[in-house]
Amino acid sequence: MTRAGAWPPSPDALPVPVVDNHAHLEYPAGDTPRTVAQSLDAAAAVGVDRVVQIGCELDSARWTAKAVEEFPAMLGGVALHPNEVPKLKTEGAYDAAFAEISEIALGERIRVVGETGLDFYRTGPEGHVAQIAAFRDHIALAKELGLVLQIHDRDAHADVIDVLMRDGAPAATVFHCFSGDAGMAKLCVQRGWYLSFAGPVTFTSAHGLRAALAVTPLSQVLVETDAPFLTPHPHRGAPNGPYLVPITMRTIADVTGTELAEACAAVSRNSEDLYGPW
């Protein structure tokens, strides 16, 4: 997966450093691809000094395990993405793949099982049973290892909630790139789950998503890029990187009616509480 185009300019730096809660730095992006070191340096220059790197296929999980050892600013998460699962099941390769993910997840700098969950946008009904079974496997792994669960939820809100309620969510559960409405946000807040907001919350049409943010206490809010995807407004469609977190962070402060420094401090504190020290 790639994202072509020119890199947007760097935004103004944040007054308090924050964490990019979810990025994929293994994917090449931009007309002039950046190294991991360049991406991390660009982010640190604007106050994004830590990154949670997510590897959600076997190759990217292996890459993540090595990268988080090389770069102190990164912690990692690994899983089998829900869109990968039906194919793996059909090929008879799922069990071995999940076993390898489970082994990689034992690494000291791997703090997340994810992204895992359900995606009914790209996978049709024939793949739903396989996705749900794999989601349950990942939930059990996160609980067994005491790791944070990061959820991918696309066009599957009710089913994701149903699985979490039936199986019991891990103590630390994050909705990566939260895409639900205010009602869903309230339910998540009541259950103690964290909502991570990405570039879409900055889009001019995202009234429902901003309403969801508005009912979420800052103590349960995270910020992310999902780089190189989901680039915030006004750079939608351009390549994304952790250095663009300040744009989304300013929207979070505006919507929650919070001073920017206070909002940054809260998001940073939430990240440290979830993932531990870098």
Summary of the structure (lengths in Angstrom):
residues: 278
radius of gyration: 17.3
end to end distance: 27.6
largest distance: 52.0
contacts: 1028
relative contact order: 0.17
helix: 46%
strand: 18%
